[in-house]
C-alpha cells in the first residue's frame, strides 16, 4: 500500500487532548459500596489462603463492580481506548493487600501476563528498592517518559504513592497522530508501515536473538481499524546491535511523531488511588518528569499489570502485531503457563521468528 492509497481513520479512538477535556466519558469513580465489595473479596481470598497470582474472576467475585468494569472494557475496545478510575483503596493496606486488590480487579477484564526478567505479574514502577529486574529498560526513573505503547493488549497502572511534585500523566491517540502525519508527512507512512525490529532489552533467553528477527509495523490497518506499535526506546535500542536498523531519516520521522503526539496529548493529574487503563494498539501513554527522590519511603510507586483480552482487535498478522513485541524471555506468560513450566523451554516460532499461534 502506497501513501496515495491511505485515508484518514475515524471513530471514537481518534481524538485530540482537548476533546477529552470536554468529554469525560473515559472517567470512572468507585462508590463506598464498591470499596466494601473489594474489601470483602480480599478478606475471602486471604481466608482461603490464595496468592494474588491465584485470583480469577470466579474466585475474586465483584458482582456490583461488574457493570463499571464492563463499561471500562467497552471504552478500551470501542471507545477512547483509555479509562481512568478514581477512588481505589490504598490507606490501611500493606503492599501484599494492594497486590491482591489490584490483581483481583484486573482479572475482571482480561488475562494478566508476566512482565520482566523476574517473571512477575505485577511490576513495581519505581526507582527504589522494589524495582524488579527489567533488563536495560528505564521504567520508573524520574526522567520524562515519552509517549509510547507497552507490550500487551492493555496496560494498567495503579498509583500507590505519587512523587511529591505530582508529575502529570499523558496519553495520546494513535489515530490522531496517524491522521496528522498523513497531512504533514505522508511520505513517511509507507516506511512506518513496513515496520522496525524491536530490541529485547537484554531480557532474551539464551536461544533468543537480542532483537526481533522480524519487523513490527509501526502503523497497520485491518478491517478498517488502525493499530499502532510505537515505543521509540525499544526500536532505537535494537540499533545498538546493528546501526543499519534505524537510519537518521527514520529518527527524524520519530521526532515528528513525538512532536505530533505532544501537541495532541491529554495531560492529567495521576494521584494515589487512581488506576489508568490504556489500549496499547490505539493509545500511547507517558508522563512528565519529576524531581529525584532520596528517601525510600517517599519514592514514587505505581503497580503495573499487563493484560491480554480475548478477541481484542482485528490485525493483519496477529503473531506480529499483537504478540510480536511481548513474547520473549520470561515476558508474556500466564500464571497457568508458568505453573506448567513452559517458561523453561523455547516458544514455538514460525520460520520468520514470530510466535506460532
N, C-alpha and C positions, 0 to 999 in steps of 0.2 A: 504494500500500500504506500503510495507517494503522498506527500503533504497536500497535493492538489485534490486528493480524494477525501481528505479529512474534513469533518464538520464539527462545529461546537457541540458539546454534550450538554444535556439539560436534566432537570429533576431536582428533588429536594437536597441531594448530596452536593449540588453546585451552589455555593453561597460565598458571599463576602462577609468579612467580620462585622460590618455594620448591620447586616441582616440579622445576626444573632443578638445584637444589642436590642433589637426591636422584638423579634420573635423568640420568646424564651421557652419554646416547647421542648427544648433539649434538657430542661432543668427539672429536677425532682427532689422532693423532701420527704424524710421519714417522719411519721407521726408517732406519738408516745406508744400507741398500740403496736406499731411496727417494731419499735425498740424492745418492747416487752416480749414480742414473739421471738426476736433474735436471742434475747437473753434466756428464754425458756428452752429454745433449741440447743443453745450452748450448754446449759445445765444438763439436759438429757444426754447429749453426746459425751460429756465428761463422766456422767454416772455410768454410761455404758463402756467407758474406757477406750473411746475412739481417739485416734490421732487425726490431725487435720487432713492428712492425705487419704484417710478412710471415708471422708464425708462425701455423700452424694445427695442429689435432690430427693432421694427416697428416705434417707436416714437423717437428714437435716431439713425437716419439712418447715416451709414458711408459707402456709396457705393464704394468710392475709396479705402478705407481701407479694404474692404471685402476680396480682394484676399490675403492680408497679414494675415488676421485673419483665413482664411481657411487653409493657409499653417501652421500657428501655431497649429490649431486644428489637422491637419494631423500629425504634429510632435509629438503631445501629444498622439494621438491614436495609431499610427502605426510606429512612428519613435523613437527617443531617449527617448521620454517621458518627455522632458524638452525643454523649449524655453525661450529665453532671448530677450527682446525688449528694444531698446535704444531710447532716444530722446523724451520721453513723456513730455508734457509741465507742468512745475511747477511754474516758475517765473511769477509774475504778477497775481497769483491766490490765493484767500484765501482757507481755508480748505473746505468750502462748495462747492466751484467750483471744487476743486480737487476730492471731493467725487462724484460729478456728472460726471466729465470727466472719471474717472476710472471705475465707475459702468457702464456708458454708453458703454465703451469699452468691459467690461467683459460680458455684456449680449449678445454680438455678438457671444460668444462661448457657453454659457450654462445658467443654472438656478442658480442664487445666492441663498444661504441659510443662515439662522441665525446661529451665531457662539458662543454665550456666554450667560451668565445669564441676560444680558441686551437685549437679542434678537435682536442684531444689525446685519445688513447685511454687514457692513464694520467694521472690527475690527482694532482698532488703536494699533499697536505693538510698545509699548514704556513703559518705567518705569516712565513716567511723569504723569501730571495731566489728560491727555487724556486717560489714560489706563482704559478700561472698567472693569466691574465686570466679573471675569472669574474663580470663584471658587478657587481651590488650584493650578491652572496652573501657571507656571513660565514664561509665554510668555512675551517677551520684556525686560527681565532682562539682565544686562551686561555679565553675565557668558556665557561660551560656550554652544551652542545648539548642542547636538549630533545628528547624522543623524537619521531621523525619518520620518514617514508619518503623514499627517493630516487626518481629519475625513471624507472627501468627495472625489468625483472622482478626482477633480483638486483643487490645491491651487494656488492662485496668490498673489504675494507680490509686492507692488509698493513703491519704495524708494522716500520719500518726503524730508527727511533730514538724512544723514548718520552721524554716530559718527565721531568725529574729527580724530581718529586713523584708520578709514576706515576698520573695520573688514571684511574679505572676506567671501562670501557665499560659501557653499559647497553643492554638490549633488553627489549621488551615485546610481549606477544601482542595483536594487534588483536582477536582473538576474545574474549579475556578482558576487554578494555576494552568491547567491544560488549555482552557479557552483563551486565557490571556497570552499564553505562549503561541497559540495559533495566530493571534493578532500581531504579536511583537517579534516573534522569531520562528515562523512556521518551518523554515528550512531545518531547524534543529529536531523537529519531531520524528522524522524518519530515522535519525541516528538514535534517538532515545528509545524508539520502539524496537530497534534491533537489540538493545539491551547491553548489560555490562556484567562482568564477573564480580562476584561478591567475595570478600575476604571471609575466612572463618575465624579471624581474630585470635589465632593461637589456641582455639578450643577444639580443633580437629583431633581425631584419634589417629593412631599410627598408620592405619590403612587408608586415611583420607588425605587429599591434597590440601594445601594451605588456603586455596580459594576454589570457588565453584568451577567445575570443568565446563560449564555451560553458561551462556549469557541469560540474564534475567531482564526481560523488558522493563524499562522504567515506566512507560505507559503501554497499555494494551487494551484492545476493545474486543468484546464478545457479546453477542446478543444485545447490542446497543448499550452495554454497560462498560464504563471505563474503570480499569484497575490500575493502581499506582504502586510501584515498589521503588521508593527513593529513600536511601539513607547514605548521604554523601560520604560519611566516615567509612562505612563498610565497603563502598565501591572504591574509594581512593586508597584505602588500605590494601586492597588487592594489588594495586600498582607498586607497592613496596617490594613485592616479589618479582614483578615484571613491569617496568616503566611503560611499555607499549600498551598496556591495558587501558590507560586513561591518558588522552592527549591534552595538550594545552588548550586546544579549541574546545574540547569537551569540558574542561574545567571552567571555561568561560560560560558555557551553557549552564553548568551547575550554578555559577554566580547569578545568572539571570533567573533561574528557578528560585534561588534563595531570596532574591530581590522581590520577585513577584509574590512569593509566599509571605514575606514580611509585610508587604504593602497591604495584603488582603487578609491578614491574620485576625483572629478573635483572641483577645487577651483578657484574662480574668483572674481574680484572686483565688488561690487554692489553699484552704485552711484546714486545721485539724477537724477530722470528721467528714471531710469531703472525699468522694470517690469519683473519678472520671473514667469513662469508657470511650475508646476510640476504635472505629473500624479501620484496620490497618491497610485496607485496599482503597479507601476513599478519603481518609483524613490523615493529615500529618500533625504531629504534636511536638512540643518543645517547651522551653521556659527561659525566662530571663536569668542572668547570673545573680549570685548572691555573695555577700562577703564571707570569707573563710571563717569557720567557727572552731575555736580551740577546745572548748570544754566538751567532753564526750556526751554528757547528759543533755547538752543543748543542741547537738548536731541534728541537722535536718534528717528526717527519717520517713520515707514512703515505703509501703509494701506494694509489690507489683505481681500481678498474675496474668499470664498469657493464656488465652482461650482459643480453641477451635470450636466453631459452631457447625452443626450438620447442614449440608446443602447450602453453604453460605453464599456463594456467588458463582455465576457463570464466568468461566475464563477460557482463554484459547488453549491453555495447556496447564491443567491443574497441578501436575507434578512440579512444574517450574514456577508458575505464578503464585499458587497458594503455599506450596511446600518447598520450593527450591532454595529458600534462604533460611529456613529454620529447622533443618533436619540434618544435623552433623554433630559430631562429638556426643556429649551427653544431653544435647538440647533436642527438645521435641518429642519426648517420651511421655506416655500417660502413666499414671500410677500402676495400672494393671501390667503394662509392658515392663516397667521397672521390676515389679514383683516377679515376673516370669523370666527375668534375666536377659531380656532382648537387647539391653543396652551394652551387653558384653560381647556382642557379635556384630559383624558388618551388616548394615541395612541392605536389603535387596535394591539394586540400582539398574537403570536402563543403560544401554550402550553409551548414551551421552553423559552419563553420570548422575542424572536426575533420579529421584526416588521412584521405584517401581510400585505403582498403586495396585 
